[in-house]
Amino acid sequence: MERTLSIIKPDGVRKNIIGEVVRRFEKNGLKVAAMKMAELSKKEAEGFYAVHSARPFFGSLTEFMTSGPVVLMVLEGDNAIAKNRELMGATDPAKAAEGTIRKDFADSIESNIVHGSDGPDTAKFEISYFFSETEIVR
Ligand code: CMP
């Protein structure tokens, strides 16, 4: 059993596909163990993506992530990290496989609908960035 952090980004919320994204997770064996909506502050977005702070797209990415509400989720299941990444598809929708969330709905490498943790250490950091243990069901 593994946990991962998923974010439905502002573009996903704007496109009214929260239900569709969650449906894909649930249909593929992932359970929602925590869920809330939030409007990230610039500081929160910058802290979350601190690992990308030197990248040229950092300013634009944090602007985008604060452009509207997001849905924050803890997903749980066997190989949840890899499973979530498989369902999302490649970061760049142009390179994402058929049937993935990003291939089906994303407009660009930045506005790519969803975020998912990329490994166990990242998942731990990212889950604790937005959720306390008492907010996650067992
Ligand atoms: P995400 O999986 O949330 O991780 C970092 C995010 O930065 C990524 O999805 C994209 O939204 C964004 N990103 C990654 N690479 C680029 C890029 N080359 N240009 C713009 N945004 C990017």
Backbone and ligand atoms as CSV (ligand in chain L), in Angstrom:
chain,resi,resn,atom,element,x,y,z
A,1,MET,N,N,0.849,-1.206,0.000
A,1,MET,CA,C,0.000,0.000,0.000
A,1,MET,C,C,0.879,1.249,0.000
A,2,GLU,N,N,0.592,2.170,-0.893
A,2,GLU,CA,C,1.433,3.362,-1.045
A,2,GLU,C,C,0.524,4.594,-1.155
A,3,ARG,N,N,1.068,5.744,-0.758
A,3,ARG,CA,C,0.329,6.998,-0.889
A,3,ARG,C,C,1.056,7.950,-1.829
A,4,THR,N,N,0.281,8.756,-2.530
A,4,THR,CA,C,0.868,9.779,-3.389
A,4,THR,C,C,-0.002,11.029,-3.343
A,5,LEU,N,N,0.594,12.171,-3.651
A,5,LEU,CA,C,-0.189,13.404,-3.707
A,5,LEU,C,C,-0.615,13.679,-5.147
A,6,SER,N,N,-1.874,13.998,-5.314
A,6,SER,CA,C,-2.399,14.400,-6.614
A,6,SER,C,C,-2.983,15.798,-6.491
A,7,ILE,N,N,-2.742,16.620,-7.506
A,7,ILE,CA,C,-3.383,17.939,-7.577
A,7,ILE,C,C,-4.124,18.054,-8.909
A,8,ILE,N,N,-5.400,18.404,-8.843
A,8,ILE,CA,C,-6.082,18.845,-10.064
A,8,ILE,C,C,-5.837,20.342,-10.134
A,9,LYS,N,N,-5.089,20.761,-11.143
A,9,LYS,CA,C,-4.605,22.139,-11.259
A,9,LYS,C,C,-5.745,23.082,-11.686
A,10,PRO,N,N,-5.489,24.398,-11.633
A,10,PRO,CA,C,-6.563,25.355,-11.964
A,10,PRO,C,C,-7.216,25.120,-13.327
A,11,ASP,N,N,-6.447,24.635,-14.308
A,11,ASP,CA,C,-7.044,24.395,-15.637
A,11,ASP,C,C,-8.038,23.235,-15.582
A,12,GLY,N,N,-7.730,22.224,-14.768
A,12,GLY,CA,C,-8.647,21.086,-14.623
A,12,GLY,C,C,-9.937,21.494,-13.933
A,13,VAL,N,N,-9.824,22.341,-12.919
A,13,VAL,CA,C,-11.017,22.831,-12.217
A,13,VAL,C,C,-11.840,23.707,-13.168
A,14,ARG,N,N,-11.154,24.591,-13.930
A,14,ARG,CA,C,-11.856,25.489,-14.878
A,14,ARG,C,C,-12.603,24.692,-15.946
A,15,LYS,N,N,-12.015,23.571,-16.354
A,15,LYS,CA,C,-12.640,22.759,-17.412
A,15,LYS,C,C,-13.748,21.852,-16.885
A,16,ASN,N,N,-14.004,21.916,-15.565
A,16,ASN,CA,C,-15.105,21.126,-14.978
A,16,ASN,C,C,-14.886,19.625,-15.114
A,17,ILE,N,N,-13.640,19.196,-14.945
A,17,ILE,CA,C,-13.377,17.758,-15.109
A,17,ILE,C,C,-12.861,17.124,-13.818
A,18,ILE,N,N,-13.185,17.738,-12.669
A,18,ILE,CA,C,-12.782,17.139,-11.384
A,18,ILE,C,C,-13.315,15.702,-11.309
A,19,GLY,N,N,-14.605,15.553,-11.593
A,19,GLY,CA,C,-15.233,14.231,-11.494
A,19,GLY,C,C,-14.602,13.224,-12.436
A,20,GLU,N,N,-14.306,13.652,-13.660
A,20,GLU,CA,C,-13.713,12.760,-14.654
A,20,GLU,C,C,-12.318,12.283,-14.215
A,21,VAL,N,N,-11.541,13.209,-13.659
A,21,VAL,CA,C,-10.184,12.842,-13.206
A,21,VAL,C,C,-10.273,11.862,-12.035
A,22,VAL,N,N,-11.136,12.169,-11.070
A,22,VAL,CA,C,-11.285,11.286,-9.902
A,22,VAL,C,C,-11.821,9.923,-10.348
A,23,ARG,N,N,-12.730,9.930,-11.292
A,23,ARG,CA,C,-13.287,8.666,-11.823
A,23,ARG,C,C,-12.186,7.766,-12.378
A,24,ARG,N,N,-11.242,8.392,-13.096
A,24,ARG,CA,C,-10.145,7.598,-13.666
A,24,ARG,C,C,-9.275,6.988,-12.570
A,25,PHE,N,N,-9.032,7.762,-11.513
A,25,PHE,CA,C,-8.241,7.215,-10.398
A,25,PHE,C,C,-8.982,6.039,-9.768
A,26,GLU,N,N,-10.259,6.259,-9.465
A,26,GLU,CA,C,-11.028,5.220,-8.763
A,26,GLU,C,C,-11.203,3.976,-9.623
A,27,LYS,N,N,-11.417,4.182,-10.905
A,27,LYS,CA,C,-11.627,3.060,-11.824
A,27,LYS,C,C,-10.373,2.205,-11.949
A,28,ASN,N,N,-9.247,2.802,-11.654
A,28,ASN,CA,C,-7.976,2.099,-11.820
A,28,ASN,C,C,-7.334,1.709,-10.492
A,29,GLY,N,N,-8.129,1.542,-9.483
A,29,GLY,CA,C,-7.645,0.939,-8.245
A,29,GLY,C,C,-7.068,1.891,-7.217
A,30,LEU,N,N,-7.137,3.209,-7.486
A,30,LEU,CA,C,-6.645,4.153,-6.475
A,30,LEU,C,C,-7.804,4.626,-5.615
A,31,LYS,N,N,-7.546,4.742,-4.324
A,31,LYS,CA,C,-8.582,5.224,-3.402
A,31,LYS,C,C,-8.249,6.641,-2.968
A,32,VAL,N,N,-9.268,7.490,-2.848
A,32,VAL,CA,C,-9.057,8.840,-2.320
A,32,VAL,C,C,-9.029,8.735,-0.793
A,33,ALA,N,N,-7.877,9.077,-0.199
A,33,ALA,CA,C,-7.716,8.966,1.258
A,33,ALA,C,C,-7.831,10.337,1.935
A,34,ALA,N,N,-7.771,11.396,1.136
A,34,ALA,CA,C,-7.968,12.763,1.630
A,34,ALA,C,C,-8.242,13.641,0.420
A,35,MET,N,N,-9.048,14.684,0.629
A,35,MET,CA,C,-9.393,15.560,-0.509
A,35,MET,C,C,-9.846,16.918,-0.008
A,36,LYS,N,N,-9.347,17.980,-0.602
A,36,LYS,CA,C,-9.864,19.321,-0.293
A,36,LYS,C,C,-9.561,20.272,-1.445
A,37,MET,N,N,-10.375,21.335,-1.535
A,37,MET,CA,C,-10.076,22.378,-2.504
A,37,MET,C,C,-9.298,23.467,-1.789
A,38,ALA,N,N,-8.494,24.198,-2.566
A,38,ALA,CA,C,-7.717,25.288,-1.979
A,38,ALA,C,C,-7.394,26.302,-3.060
A,39,GLU,N,N,-7.166,27.540,-2.626
A,39,GLU,CA,C,-6.627,28.558,-3.526
A,39,GLU,C,C,-5.236,28.850,-3.009
A,40,LEU,N,N,-4.224,28.380,-3.713
A,40,LEU,CA,C,-2.853,28.489,-3.225
A,40,LEU,C,C,-2.387,29.937,-3.267
A,41,SER,N,N,-1.656,30.335,-2.242
A,41,SER,CA,C,-0.992,31.636,-2.292
A,41,SER,C,C,0.282,31.463,-3.124
A,42,LYS,N,N,0.856,32.589,-3.548
A,42,LYS,CA,C,2.090,32.531,-4.328
A,42,LYS,C,C,3.182,31.836,-3.503
A,43,LYS,N,N,3.236,32.171,-2.239
A,43,LYS,CA,C,4.239,31.577,-1.333
A,43,LYS,C,C,4.070,30.060,-1.215
A,44,GLU,N,N,2.820,29.617,-1.089
A,44,GLU,CA,C,2.559,28.168,-1.004
A,44,GLU,C,C,2.994,27.456,-2.290
A,45,ALA,N,N,2.653,28.059,-3.434
A,45,ALA,CA,C,3.022,27.454,-4.716
A,45,ALA,C,C,4.542,27.439,-4.877
A,46,GLU,N,N,5.186,28.511,-4.473
A,46,GLU,CA,C,6.652,28.575,-4.587
A,46,GLU,C,C,7.320,27.542,-3.682
A,47,GLY,N,N,6.778,27.354,-2.488
A,47,GLY,CA,C,7.338,26.359,-1.567
A,47,GLY,C,C,7.128,24.952,-2.072
A,48,PHE,N,N,5.955,24.714,-2.647
A,48,PHE,CA,C,5.647,23.386,-3.160
A,48,PHE,C,C,6.576,23.017,-4.320
A,49,TYR,N,N,6.817,23.981,-5.197
A,49,TYR,CA,C,7.644,23.723,-6.387
A,49,TYR,C,C,9.079,24.227,-6.209
A,50,ALA,N,N,9.540,24.329,-4.962
A,50,ALA,CA,C,10.869,24.885,-4.679
A,50,ALA,C,C,11.974,24.184,-5.478
A,51,VAL,N,N,11.788,22.894,-5.720
A,51,VAL,CA,C,12.792,22.122,-6.461
A,51,VAL,C,C,12.986,22.664,-7.889
A,52,HIS,N,N,11.986,23.395,-8.388
A,52,HIS,CA,C,12.068,23.969,-9.740
A,52,HIS,C,C,12.422,25.461,-9.728
A,53,SER,N,N,12.852,25.971,-8.562
A,53,SER,CA,C,12.995,27.431,-8.434
A,53,SER,C,C,14.018,28.054,-9.394
A,54,ALA,N,N,14.974,27.255,-9.860
A,54,ALA,CA,C,15.984,27.801,-10.782
A,54,ALA,C,C,15.545,27.704,-12.243
A,55,ARG,N,N,14.434,27.023,-12.491
A,55,ARG,CA,C,13.986,26.823,-13.882
A,55,ARG,C,C,13.396,28.112,-14.449
A,56,PRO,N,N,13.559,28.318,-15.752
A,56,PRO,CA,C,13.020,29.544,-16.372
A,56,PRO,C,C,11.502,29.641,-16.267
A,57,PHE,N,N,10.823,28.503,-16.141
A,57,PHE,CA,C,9.359,28.525,-16.105
A,57,PHE,C,C,8.796,28.678,-14.692
A,58,PHE,N,N,9.656,28.853,-13.678
A,58,PHE,CA,C,9.200,28.876,-12.286
A,58,PHE,C,C,8.156,29.974,-12.015
A,59,GLY,N,N,8.431,31.180,-12.501
A,59,GLY,CA,C,7.520,32.306,-12.263
A,59,GLY,C,C,6.168,32.054,-12.900
A,60,SER,N,N,6.207,31.596,-14.145
A,60,SER,CA,C,4.982,31.341,-14.883
A,60,SER,C,C,4.209,30.178,-14.253
A,61,LEU,N,N,4.931,29.141,-13.829
A,61,LEU,CA,C,4.288,27.973,-13.198
A,61,LEU,C,C,3.568,28.357,-11.905
A,62,THR,N,N,4.215,29.174,-11.087
A,62,THR,CA,C,3.594,29.542,-9.808
A,62,THR,C,C,2.439,30.536,-10.021
A,63,GLU,N,N,2.543,31.358,-11.077
A,63,GLU,CA,C,1.401,32.220,-11.462
A,63,GLU,C,C,0.204,31.351,-11.843
A,64,PHE,N,N,0.487,30.381,-12.693
A,64,PHE,CA,C,-0.568,29.475,-13.168
A,64,PHE,C,C,-1.212,28.732,-11.999
A,65,MET,N,N,-0.399,28.236,-11.083
A,65,MET,CA,C,-0.928,27.433,-9.971
A,65,MET,C,C,-1.748,28.274,-8.984
A,66,THR,N,N,-1.599,29.601,-9.073
A,66,THR,CA,C,-2.384,30.480,-8.200
A,66,THR,C,C,-3.512,31.189,-8.977
A,67,SER,N,N,-3.759,30.736,-10.217
A,67,SER,CA,C,-4.735,31.427,-11.068
A,67,SER,C,C,-6.173,31.006,-10.792
A,68,GLY,N,N,-6.366,30.049,-9.885
A,68,GLY,CA,C,-7.710,29.582,-9.550
A,68,GLY,C,C,-7.610,28.442,-8.563
A,69,PRO,N,N,-8.770,27.944,-8.109
A,69,PRO,CA,C,-8.733,26.863,-7.128
A,69,PRO,C,C,-8.137,25.575,-7.681
A,70,VAL,N,N,-7.601,24.783,-6.777
A,70,VAL,CA,C,-7.058,23.455,-7.110
A,70,VAL,C,C,-7.744,22.428,-6.202
A,71,VAL,N,N,-7.661,21.165,-6.599
A,71,VAL,CA,C,-8.133,20.067,-5.747
A,71,VAL,C,C,-6.907,19.276,-5.308
A,72,LEU,N,N,-6.736,19.183,-4.003
A,72,LEU,CA,C,-5.599,18.458,-3.428
A,72,LEU,C,C,-6.106,17.111,-2.945
A,73,MET,N,N,-5.383,16.047,-3.293
A,73,MET,CA,C,-5.820,14.701,-2.895
A,73,MET,C,C,-4.650,13.843,-2.467
A,74,VAL,N,N,-4.910,12.995,-1.483
A,74,VAL,CA,C,-3.994,11.899,-1.206
A,74,VAL,C,C,-4.630,10.660,-1.814
A,75,LEU,N,N,-3.889,9.997,-2.704
A,75,LEU,CA,C,-4.366,8.759,-3.313
A,75,LEU,C,C,-3.616,7.599,-2.694
A,76,GLU,N,N,-4.318,6.489,-2.534
A,76,GLU,CA,C,-3.737,5.342,-1.856
A,76,GLU,C,C,-3.986,4.086,-2.698
A,77,GLY,N,N,-3.015,3.189,-2.713
A,77,GLY,CA,C,-3.201,1.921,-3.427
A,77,GLY,C,C,-1.872,1.242,-3.653
A,78,ASP,N,N,-1.921,0.033,-4.231
A,78,ASP,CA,C,-0.674,-0.659,-4.593
A,78,ASP,C,C,0.021,0.162,-5.671
A,79,ASN,N,N,1.295,0.430,-5.489
A,79,ASN,CA,C,2.067,1.209,-6.462
A,79,ASN,C,C,1.364,2.500,-6.867
A,80,ALA,N,N,0.812,3.190,-5.878
A,80,ALA,CA,C,0.012,4.386,-6.164
A,80,ALA,C,C,0.820,5.456,-6.917
A,81,ILE,N,N,2.090,5.599,-6.594
A,81,ILE,CA,C,2.897,6.652,-7.233
A,81,ILE,C,C,3.023,6.387,-8.738
A,82,ALA,N,N,3.427,5.166,-9.073
A,82,ALA,CA,C,3.611,4.803,-10.488
A,82,ALA,C,C,2.273,4.751,-11.211
A,83,LYS,N,N,1.261,4.212,-10.540
A,83,LYS,CA,C,-0.066,4.107,-11.156
A,83,LYS,C,C,-0.614,5.497,-11.507
A,84,ASN,N,N,-0.460,6.440,-10.561
A,84,ASN,CA,C,-0.934,7.803,-10.810
A,84,ASN,C,C,-0.191,8.425,-11.992
A,85,ARG,N,N,1.115,8.202,-12.042
A,85,ARG,CA,C,1.918,8.780,-13.129
A,85,ARG,C,C,1.512,8.189,-14.483
A,86,GLU,N,N,1.203,6.903,-14.458
A,86,GLU,CA,C,0.757,6.233,-15.684
A,86,GLU,C,C,-0.576,6.830,-16.159
A,87,LEU,N,N,-1.478,7.057,-15.226
A,87,LEU,CA,C,-2.800,7.598,-15.592
A,87,LEU,C,C,-2.694,9.044,-16.069
A,88,MET,N,N,-1.746,9.823,-15.490
A,88,MET,CA,C,-1.572,11.226,-15.900
A,88,MET,C,C,-0.982,11.320,-17.303
A,89,GLY,N,N,0.008,10.477,-17.617
A,89,GLY,CA,C,0.745,10.587,-18.873
A,89,GLY,C,C,1.912,11.543,-18.737
A,90,ALA,N,N,2.705,11.687,-19.787
A,90,ALA,CA,C,3.907,12.528,-19.762
A,90,ALA,C,C,3.560,13.982,-19.457
A,91,THR,N,N,4.508,14.691,-18.827
A,91,THR,CA,C,4.326,16.107,-18.462
A,91,THR,C,C,3.828,16.919,-19.655
A,92,ASP,N,N,4.465,16.710,-20.808
A,92,ASP,CA,C,4.085,17.408,-22.035
A,92,ASP,C,C,2.968,16.616,-22.724
A,93,PRO,N,N,1.767,17.200,-22.823
A,93,PRO,CA,C,0.655,16.443,-23.406
A,93,PRO,C,C,0.934,15.956,-24.824
A,94,ALA,N,N,1.807,16.685,-25.536
A,94,ALA,CA,C,2.144,16.270,-26.904
A,94,ALA,C,C,2.885,14.931,-26.896
A,95,LYS,N,N,3.500,14.616,-25.749
A,95,LYS,CA,C,4.253,13.357,-25.653
A,95,LYS,C,C,3.511,12.306,-24.827
A,96,ALA,N,N,2.345,12.651,-24.332
A,96,ALA,CA,C,1.599,11.737,-23.459
A,96,ALA,C,C,0.921,10.634,-24.272
A,97,ALA,N,N,0.861,9.456,-23.668
A,97,ALA,CA,C,0.254,8.297,-24.348
A,97,ALA,C,C,-1.255,8.478,-24.485
A,98,GLU,N,N,-1.813,7.799,-25.494
A,98,GLU,CA,C,-3.265,7.801,-25.720
A,98,GLU,C,C,-3.998,7.337,-24.463
A,99,GLY,N,N,-5.100,7.984,-24.174
A,99,GLY,CA,C,-5.935,7.534,-23.062
A,99,GLY,C,C,-5.524,8.080,-21.708
A,100,THR,N,N,-4.416,8.847,-21.670
A,100,THR,CA,C,-3.989,9.429,-20.392
A,100,THR,C,C,-4.724,10.761,-20.161
A,101,ILE,N,N,-4.717,11.187,-18.907
A,101,ILE,CA,C,-5.420,12.429,-18.547
A,101,ILE,C,C,-4.849,13.615,-19.311
A,102,ARG,N,N,-3.522,13.692,-19.354
A,102,ARG,CA,C,-2.915,14.856,-20.035
A,102,ARG,C,C,-3.134,14.811,-21.535
A,103,LYS,N,N,-3.054,13.632,-22.136
A,103,LYS,CA,C,-3.303,13.520,-23.582
A,103,LYS,C,C,-4.732,13.971,-23.895
A,104,ASP,N,N,-5.663,13.563,-23.047
A,104,ASP,CA,C,-7.074,13.831,-23.334
A,104,ASP,C,C,-7.494,15.274,-23.030
A,105,PHE,N,N,-6.829,15.915,-22.034
A,105,PHE,CA,C,-7.371,17.202,-21.575
A,105,PHE,C,C,-6.381,18.375,-21.523
A,106,ALA,N,N,-5.061,18.122,-21.522
A,106,ALA,CA,C,-4.108,19.221,-21.271
A,106,ALA,C,C,-3.856,20.055,-22.516
A,107,ASP,N,N,-3.636,21.361,-22.295
A,107,ASP,CA,C,-3.385,22.290,-23.396
A,107,ASP,C,C,-1.908,22.513,-23.669
A,108,SER,N,N,-1.060,22.360,-22.644
A,108,SER,CA,C,0.365,22.659,-22.825
A,108,SER,C,C,1.179,21.974,-21.734
A,109,ILE,N,N,2.506,22.054,-21.855
A,109,ILE,CA,C,3.387,21.438,-20.855
A,109,ILE,C,C,3.190,22.087,-19.480
A,110,GLU,N,N,2.782,23.350,-19.458
A,110,GLU,CA,C,2.539,24.013,-18.163
A,110,GLU,C,C,1.105,23.756,-17.685
A,111,SER,N,N,0.152,24.019,-18.538
A,111,SER,CA,C,-1.263,23.793,-18.183
A,111,SER,C,C,-1.580,22.338,-18.495
A,112,ASN,N,N,-1.173,21.478,-17.560
A,112,ASN,CA,C,-1.253,20.034,-17.845
A,112,ASN,C,C,-2.173,19.288,-16.870
A,113,ILE,N,N,-3.161,19.998,-16.358
A,113,ILE,CA,C,-4.329,19.410,-15.654
A,113,ILE,C,C,-4.038,18.812,-14.276
A,114,VAL,N,N,-2.986,18.009,-14.187
A,114,VAL,CA,C,-2.743,17.295,-12.928
A,114,VAL,C,C,-1.267,17.327,-12.541
A,115,HIS,N,N,-1.045,17.216,-11.249
A,115,HIS,CA,C,0.297,16.976,-10.719
A,115,HIS,C,C,0.266,15.671,-9.944
A,116,GLY,N,N,1.359,14.927,-9.976
A,116,GLY,CA,C,1.483,13.732,-9.140
A,116,GLY,C,C,2.901,13.596,-8.642
A,117,SER,N,N,3.062,13.123,-7.420
A,117,SER,CA,C,4.398,12.932,-6.848
A,117,SER,C,C,5.219,11.990,-7.744
A,118,ASP,N,N,6.539,12.268,-7.840
A,118,ASP,CA,C,7.357,11.455,-8.746
A,118,ASP,C,C,8.173,10.368,-8.053
A,119,GLY,N,N,8.057,10.236,-6.732
A,119,GLY,CA,C,8.784,9.175,-6.031
A,119,GLY,C,C,8.401,9.175,-4.564
A,120,PRO,N,N,8.841,8.158,-3.811
A,120,PRO,CA,C,8.430,8.013,-2.404
A,120,PRO,C,C,8.822,9.211,-1.528
A,121,ASP,N,N,10.024,9.735,-1.687
A,121,ASP,CA,C,10.450,10.869,-0.850
A,121,ASP,C,C,9.630,12.114,-1.181
A,122,THR,N,N,9.430,12.343,-2.475
A,122,THR,CA,C,8.621,13.486,-2.918
A,122,THR,C,C,7.193,13.347,-2.402
A,123,ALA,N,N,6.653,12.130,-2.472
A,123,ALA,CA,C,5.273,11.906,-2.021
A,123,ALA,C,C,5.145,12.275,-0.541
A,124,LYS,N,N,6.120,11.843,0.246
A,124,LYS,CA,C,6.079,12.148,1.682
A,124,LYS,C,C,6.075,13.656,1.913
A,125,PHE,N,N,7.007,14.339,1.249
A,125,PHE,CA,C,7.108,15.798,1.384
A,125,PHE,C,C,5.819,16.473,0.926
A,126,GLU,N,N,5.336,16.075,-0.243
A,126,GLU,CA,C,4.182,16.756,-0.835
A,126,GLU,C,C,2.894,16.523,-0.046
A,127,ILE,N,N,2.700,15.286,0.455
A,127,ILE,CA,C,1.500,15.008,1.255
A,127,ILE,C,C,1.541,15.853,2.526
A,128,SER,N,N,2.689,15.879,3.190
A,128,SER,CA,C,2.764,16.619,4.464
A,128,SER,C,C,2.744,18.136,4.228
A,129,TYR,N,N,3.026,18.564,2.984
A,129,TYR,CA,C,2.969,19.996,2.667
A,129,TYR,C,C,1.524,20.497,2.748
A,130,PHE,N,N,0.582,19.635,2.380
A,130,PHE,CA,C,-0.822,20.067,2.338
A,130,PHE,C,C,-1.745,19.404,3.352
A,131,PHE,N,N,-1.354,18.256,3.900
A,131,PHE,CA,C,-2.246,17.514,4.794
A,131,PHE,C,C,-1.559,17.138,6.098
A,132,SER,N,N,-2.327,17.242,7.194
A,132,SER,CA,C,-1.849,16.673,8.454
A,132,SER,C,C,-2.331,15.221,8.497
A,133,GLU,N,N,-1.684,14.388,9.306
A,133,GLU,CA,C,-2.048,12.964,9.392
A,133,GLU,C,C,-3.535,12.778,9.731
A,134,THR,N,N,-4.072,13.666,10.568
A,134,THR,CA,C,-5.463,13.506,11.003
A,134,THR,C,C,-6.465,13.803,9.881
A,135,GLU,N,N,-6.012,14.405,8.790
A,135,GLU,CA,C,-6.909,14.677,7.645
A,135,GLU,C,C,-6.949,13.512,6.655
A,136,ILE,N,N,-6.098,12.512,6.882
A,136,ILE,CA,C,-6.014,11.387,5.942
A,136,ILE,C,C,-6.683,10.174,6.572
A,137,VAL,N,N,-7.667,9.610,5.865
A,137,VAL,CA,C,-8.368,8.462,6.437
A,137,VAL,C,C,-7.493,7.214,6.338
A,138,ARG,N,N,-7.729,6.287,7.258
A,138,ARG,CA,C,-6.932,5.061,7.263
A,138,ARG,C,C,-7.782,3.854,6.884
L,1,CMP,P1,P,4.184,18.986,-12.627
L,1,CMP,O1,O,4.084,17.513,-12.785
L,1,CMP,O2,O,3.256,19.650,-11.689
L,1,CMP,O3,O,5.689,19.360,-12.198
L,1,CMP,C1,C,6.268,20.588,-12.493
L,1,CMP,C2,C,5.442,21.412,-13.420
L,1,CMP,O4,O,6.149,22.423,-14.095
L,1,CMP,C3,C,4.910,20.534,-14.531
L,1,CMP,O5,O,3.952,19.633,-14.053
L,1,CMP,C4,C,4.426,21.561,-15.516
L,1,CMP,O6,O,3.182,22.122,-15.125
L,1,CMP,C5,C,5.515,22.617,-15.352
L,1,CMP,N1,N,6.563,22.491,-16.386
L,1,CMP,C6,C,7.447,21.503,-16.541
L,1,CMP,N2,N,8.266,21.721,-17.581
L,1,CMP,C7,C,7.871,22.899,-18.102
L,1,CMP,C8,C,8.312,23.683,-19.177
L,1,CMP,N3,N,9.329,23.302,-19.960
L,1,CMP,N4,N,7.678,24.835,-19.408
L,1,CMP,C9,C,6.653,25.232,-18.624
L,1,CMP,N5,N,6.188,24.535,-17.576
L,1,CMP,C10,C,6.782,23.370,-17.320
